[in-house]
Amino acid sequence: MKERNRGKRVGTVGALGLLLLASPAAAWGPIGERLVIARAVDTLPKPINKFYKDHRLEMPSLAPDSRPGPRTPDRRFEVDRLLPFPFLDLPRTEKGLQERFGEDVSVKVGRLPWLIQESYARLLEAVRARDKGQILTESDTLAGLVADLNNPLSLTENSDGQKTGQNGLGARFSERSLEAWQTRLSLNPEAAVFLDDPKQYVFSIINGTYIWLDNLVYQEELARRGKAGYTEIYYEDLERRVGPITKERLSRAAADVGSYWYTAWTQAGRPELK
């Protein structure tokens, strides 16, 4: 019995070590998240649109005193470590993924799809209970996760450009570029739609996001050529080359977020929310 428990402890320590060694999550920074959440509200139909507009400043990311929360390594999904695009044989459950690639696969590549599914389930329950505070908090959490899944760097082991000699790419694309462009970055999301299967929708997001990866990496490399460091000139060239990708991804993220919110409200029976 002692030996069995010792084995469990060793396994836990090993998993923790893998977690600490995992590459940092490639995610949009606070500016990107706020843009997505604000525009997601605009994608919603009445009357749910009014609920979110009336209470938008109560959402953690949009609150006047908002502070960025910690980023955990599981908030990513480095799917290209497992399969080549278009990931045709990717299991659709975390258990199936573990059975095929090992029990520690989620530690190695992240849990972003499952985090979205879990957050959506919590949001659905909050809407059914008409718990305003929990609805707003979980809507905010879900929005950040869905936004991250729309970031190509969240889906690759080259999340920081380390495999292509572009170290620091994650911060330059996902945060610093938005700091430089935010006054000129306007999103144009489509209207929110009802998702027939919100649990499985995450996998269509994965493929729709990953197709932008090669172009992003290539265009950023072109923006760096012939420049001494990451100066204002670099970010101007990056905006010209990569800005359209950023706008498309954030706009798509806003539409996806709105669709998840709208679907939760619809599945909950369209309760009156105040």
C-alpha positions as a Python dict, from the first residue, in 0.01 Angstrom:
ca = {
    (1, 'M'): (0, 0, 0),
    (2, 'K'): (282, 239, 90),
    (3, 'E'): (461, 158, -234),
    (4, 'R'): (143, 221, -435),
    (5, 'N'): (91, 558, -267),
    (6, 'R'): (453, 645, -327),
    (7, 'G'): (401, 574, -697),
    (8, 'K'): (104, 808, -701),
    (9, 'R'): (311, 1083, -539),
    (10, 'V'): (589, 1037, -792),
    (11, 'G'): (336, 1055, -1075),
    (12, 'T'): (190, 1374, -933),
    (13, 'V'): (532, 1534, -898),
    (14, 'G'): (618, 1431, -1252),
    (15, 'A'): (302, 1583, -1390),
    (16, 'L'): (369, 1902, -1196),
    (17, 'G'): (718, 1913, -1340),
    (18, 'L'): (579, 1883, -1692),
    (19, 'L'): (330, 2159, -1616),
    (20, 'L'): (605, 2391, -1498),
    (21, 'L'): (817, 2308, -1801),
    (22, 'A'): (533, 2365, -2043),
    (23, 'S'): (562, 2668, -2266),
    (24, 'P'): (369, 2973, -2145),
    (25, 'A'): (19, 3011, -2276),
    (26, 'A'): (3, 3216, -2593),
    (27, 'A'): (-299, 3432, -2539),
    (28, 'W'): (-436, 3775, -2617),
    (29, 'G'): (-343, 4033, -2356),
    (30, 'P'): (-591, 4254, -2170),
    (31, 'I'): (-643, 4485, -2469),
    (32, 'G'): (-738, 4199, -2698),
    (33, 'E'): (-971, 4045, -2445),
    (34, 'R'): (-1149, 4375, -2378),
    (35, 'L'): (-1193, 4436, -2750),
    (36, 'V'): (-1341, 4091, -2803),
    (37, 'I'): (-1579, 4112, -2506),
    (38, 'A'): (-1700, 4462, -2592),
    (39, 'R'): (-1772, 4370, -2953),
    (40, 'A'): (-1925, 4034, -2856),
    (41, 'V'): (-2197, 4228, -2674),
    (42, 'D'): (-2277, 4407, -2999),
    (43, 'T'): (-2331, 4076, -3182),
    (44, 'L'): (-2622, 3974, -2959),
    (45, 'P'): (-2992, 4003, -3046),
    (46, 'K'): (-3253, 4159, -2821),
    (47, 'P'): (-3328, 4118, -2532),
    (48, 'I'): (-3003, 3952, -2427),
    (49, 'N'): (-2812, 4238, -2586),
    (50, 'K'): (-2970, 4478, -2337),
    (51, 'F'): (-2873, 4262, -2040),
    (52, 'Y'): (-2506, 4255, -2137),
    (53, 'K'): (-2499, 4623, -2233),
    (54, 'D'): (-2658, 4726, -1903),
    (55, 'H'): (-2408, 4523, -1702),
    (56, 'R'): (-2097, 4524, -1923),
    (57, 'L'): (-1891, 4721, -1670),
    (58, 'E'): (-1966, 4454, -1410),
    (59, 'M'): (-1778, 4197, -1617),
    (60, 'P'): (-1430, 4146, -1468),
    (61, 'S'): (-1239, 4232, -1787),
    (62, 'L'): (-1439, 4549, -1858),
    (63, 'A'): (-1462, 4677, -1501),
    (64, 'P'): (-1288, 5014, -1449),
    (65, 'D'): (-1055, 4859, -1190),
    (66, 'S'): (-991, 4538, -1384),
    (67, 'R'): (-662, 4358, -1328),
    (68, 'P'): (-530, 4085, -1559),
    (69, 'G'): (-560, 3745, -1399),
    (70, 'P'): (-285, 3481, -1396),
    (71, 'R'): (-229, 3274, -1710),
    (72, 'T'): (-203, 2902, -1649),
    (73, 'P'): (-10, 2670, -1883),
    (74, 'D'): (-321, 2463, -1952),
    (75, 'R'): (-479, 2761, -2133),
    (76, 'R'): (-344, 2649, -2469),
    (77, 'F'): (-378, 2351, -2702),
    (78, 'E'): (-59, 2271, -2894),
    (79, 'V'): (-242, 2037, -3126),
    (80, 'D'): (36, 2023, -3388),
    (81, 'R'): (244, 1830, -3136),
    (82, 'L'): (-6, 1547, -3174),
    (83, 'L'): (-123, 1544, -3536),
    (84, 'P'): (-67, 1726, -3864),
    (85, 'F'): (-323, 1975, -3992),
    (86, 'P'): (-619, 1933, -4055),
    (87, 'F'): (-622, 1708, -3744),
    (88, 'L'): (-873, 1464, -3894),
    (89, 'D'): (-823, 1194, -3630),
    (90, 'L'): (-822, 1425, -3329),
    (91, 'P'): (-1031, 1268, -3050),
    (92, 'R'): (-1330, 1479, -2952),
    (93, 'T'): (-1311, 1411, -2579),
    (94, 'E'): (-1031, 1462, -2329),
    (95, 'K'): (-1062, 1099, -2223),
    (96, 'G'): (-1024, 989, -2584),
    (97, 'L'): (-718, 1213, -2619),
    (98, 'Q'): (-562, 1058, -2310),
    (99, 'E'): (-636, 705, -2427),
    (100, 'R'): (-460, 771, -2756),
    (101, 'F'): (-170, 996, -2653),
    (102, 'G'): (-117, 916, -2285),
    (103, 'E'): (-263, 1030, -1956),
    (104, 'D'): (-28, 1328, -1936),
    (105, 'V'): (-120, 1463, -2281),
    (106, 'S'): (-324, 1750, -2139),
    (107, 'V'): (-24, 1860, -1934),
    (108, 'K'): (197, 1848, -2243),
    (109, 'V'): (-29, 2031, -2488),
    (110, 'G'): (-284, 2214, -2273),
    (111, 'R'): (-659, 2189, -2204),
    (112, 'L'): (-807, 2488, -2387),
    (113, 'P'): (-1093, 2303, -2566),
    (114, 'W'): (-1198, 2131, -2243),
    (115, 'L'): (-1170, 2454, -2046),
    (116, 'I'): (-1415, 2610, -2291),
    (117, 'Q'): (-1656, 2319, -2259),
    (118, 'E'): (-1639, 2335, -1879),
    (119, 'S'): (-1688, 2711, -1872),
    (120, 'Y'): (-1985, 2688, -2109),
    (121, 'A'): (-2150, 2429, -1882),
    (122, 'R'): (-2109, 2662, -1584),
    (123, 'L'): (-2251, 2955, -1782),
    (124, 'L'): (-2553, 2750, -1886),
    (125, 'E'): (-2625, 2664, -1523),
    (126, 'A'): (-2584, 3026, -1419),
    (127, 'V'): (-2831, 3142, -1685),
    (128, 'R'): (-3082, 2877, -1579),
    (129, 'A'): (-3049, 2999, -1221),
    (130, 'R'): (-3071, 3364, -1336),
    (131, 'D'): (-2767, 3435, -1122),
    (132, 'K'): (-2661, 3772, -1261),
    (133, 'G'): (-2322, 3786, -1093),
    (134, 'Q'): (-2227, 3435, -1198),
    (135, 'I'): (-2356, 3492, -1552),
    (136, 'L'): (-2134, 3796, -1594),
    (137, 'T'): (-1829, 3635, -1435),
    (138, 'E'): (-1859, 3312, -1635),
    (139, 'S'): (-1939, 3500, -1957),
    (140, 'D'): (-1614, 3689, -1905),
    (141, 'T'): (-1417, 3371, -1837),
    (142, 'L'): (-1563, 3195, -2139),
    (143, 'A'): (-1493, 3495, -2360),
    (144, 'G'): (-1124, 3493, -2270),
    (145, 'L'): (-1094, 3122, -2342),
    (146, 'V'): (-1276, 3142, -2676),
    (147, 'A'): (-1066, 3442, -2773),
    (148, 'D'): (-750, 3244, -2700),
    (149, 'L'): (-870, 2958, -2918),
    (150, 'N'): (-893, 3210, -3202),
    (151, 'N'): (-525, 3298, -3159),
    (152, 'P'): (-309, 3081, -3392),
    (153, 'L'): (-21, 3083, -3145),
    (154, 'S'): (-238, 2908, -2884),
    (155, 'L'): (-247, 2599, -3107),
    (156, 'T'): (118, 2536, -3181),
    (157, 'E'): (435, 2422, -3012),
    (158, 'N'): (593, 2724, -3187),
    (159, 'S'): (382, 2949, -2963),
    (160, 'D'): (663, 3197, -2901),
    (161, 'G'): (842, 3164, -3235),
    (162, 'Q'): (1112, 2960, -3066),
    (163, 'K'): (1123, 2700, -3342),
    (164, 'T'): (1158, 2953, -3624),
    (165, 'G'): (1409, 3191, -3467),
    (166, 'Q'): (1137, 3444, -3377),
    (167, 'N'): (1165, 3436, -3000),
    (168, 'G'): (915, 3668, -2834),
    (169, 'L'): (664, 3634, -3116),
    (170, 'G'): (383, 3555, -2871),
    (171, 'A'): (411, 3885, -2686),
    (172, 'R'): (472, 4089, -3001),
    (173, 'F'): (167, 3951, -3183),
    (174, 'S'): (-77, 3906, -2897),
    (175, 'E'): (0, 4205, -2673),
    (176, 'R'): (254, 4466, -2783),
    (177, 'S'): (114, 4508, -3133),
    (178, 'L'): (-232, 4575, -2985),
    (179, 'E'): (-83, 4836, -2755),
    (180, 'A'): (59, 5011, -3062),
    (181, 'W'): (-249, 4975, -3285),
    (182, 'Q'): (-547, 4983, -3050),
    (183, 'T'): (-670, 5328, -3155),
    (184, 'R'): (-677, 5212, -3519),
    (185, 'L'): (-799, 4857, -3469),
    (186, 'S'): (-1170, 4829, -3545),
    (187, 'L'): (-1341, 4490, -3536),
    (188, 'N'): (-1624, 4381, -3761),
    (189, 'P'): (-1776, 4062, -3616),
    (190, 'E'): (-2072, 3880, -3766),
    (191, 'A'): (-2394, 3850, -3567),
    (192, 'A'): (-2411, 3581, -3301),
    (193, 'V'): (-2577, 3255, -3406),
    (194, 'F'): (-2720, 2956, -3222),
    (195, 'L'): (-2466, 2672, -3195),
    (196, 'D'): (-2627, 2333, -3253),
    (197, 'D'): (-2351, 2158, -3060),
    (198, 'P'): (-2149, 2402, -2849),
    (199, 'K'): (-1925, 2125, -2713),
    (200, 'Q'): (-1811, 2021, -3059),
    (201, 'Y'): (-1795, 2374, -3200),
    (202, 'V'): (-1455, 2419, -3038),
    (203, 'F'): (-1306, 2184, -3297),
    (204, 'S'): (-1424, 2392, -3590),
    (205, 'I'): (-1264, 2693, -3422),
    (206, 'I'): (-936, 2502, -3398),
    (207, 'N'): (-912, 2437, -3772),
    (208, 'G'): (-1039, 2783, -3862),
    (209, 'T'): (-769, 2936, -3645),
    (210, 'Y'): (-476, 2712, -3730),
    (211, 'I'): (-492, 2790, -4103),
    (212, 'W'): (-360, 3140, -4023),
    (213, 'L'): (-46, 3019, -3846),
    (214, 'D'): (198, 2986, -4138),
    (215, 'N'): (97, 3321, -4283),
    (216, 'L'): (136, 3490, -3945),
    (217, 'V'): (484, 3346, -3890),
    (218, 'Y'): (594, 3435, -4245),
    (219, 'Q'): (459, 3790, -4241),
    (220, 'E'): (619, 3862, -3904),
    (221, 'E'): (952, 3738, -4034),
    (222, 'L'): (920, 3977, -4330),
    (223, 'A'): (842, 4264, -4094),
    (224, 'R'): (1168, 4197, -3905),
    (225, 'R'): (1395, 4186, -4209),
    (226, 'G'): (1653, 4464, -4230),
    (227, 'K'): (1549, 4625, -3902),
    (228, 'A'): (1759, 4686, -3594),
    (229, 'G'): (1533, 4562, -3318),
    (230, 'Y'): (1162, 4591, -3253),
    (231, 'T'): (1124, 4963, -3299),
    (232, 'E'): (828, 5178, -3401),
    (233, 'I'): (925, 5113, -3763),
    (234, 'Y'): (896, 4739, -3702),
    (235, 'Y'): (547, 4774, -3554),
    (236, 'E'): (437, 4995, -3842),
    (237, 'D'): (547, 4728, -4090),
    (238, 'L'): (395, 4457, -3873),
    (239, 'E'): (63, 4640, -3875),
    (240, 'R'): (65, 4651, -4253),
    (241, 'R'): (151, 4282, -4287),
    (242, 'V'): (-9, 4117, -3982),
    (243, 'G'): (-275, 4371, -3885),
    (244, 'P'): (-537, 4216, -4118),
    (245, 'I'): (-482, 3877, -3952),
    (246, 'T'): (-521, 4032, -3608),
    (247, 'K'): (-842, 4207, -3708),
    (248, 'E'): (-987, 3891, -3864),
    (249, 'R'): (-903, 3674, -3564),
    (250, 'L'): (-1036, 3916, -3304),
    (251, 'S'): (-1352, 3978, -3508),
    (252, 'R'): (-1409, 3605, -3541),
    (253, 'A'): (-1346, 3563, -3169),
    (254, 'A'): (-1609, 3827, -3087),
    (255, 'A'): (-1865, 3650, -3306),
    (256, 'D'): (-1783, 3313, -3146),
    (257, 'V'): (-1810, 3456, -2795),
    (258, 'G'): (-2146, 3614, -2875),
    (259, 'S'): (-2265, 3284, -3019),
    (260, 'Y'): (-2170, 3094, -2703),
    (261, 'W'): (-2351, 3349, -2483),
    (262, 'Y'): (-2657, 3346, -2707),
    (263, 'T'): (-2663, 2965, -2720),
    (264, 'A'): (-2644, 2936, -2340),
    (265, 'W'): (-2936, 3177, -2303),
    (266, 'T'): (-3138, 2990, -2566),
    (267, 'Q'): (-3065, 2644, -2421),
    (268, 'A'): (-3165, 2777, -2079),
    (269, 'G'): (-3510, 2863, -2214),
    (270, 'R'): (-3451, 3229, -2290),
    (271, 'P'): (-3516, 3351, -1937),
    (272, 'E'): (-3574, 3719, -1871),
    (273, 'L'): (-3247, 3861, -1743),
    (274, 'K'): (-3226, 4194, -1565),
}
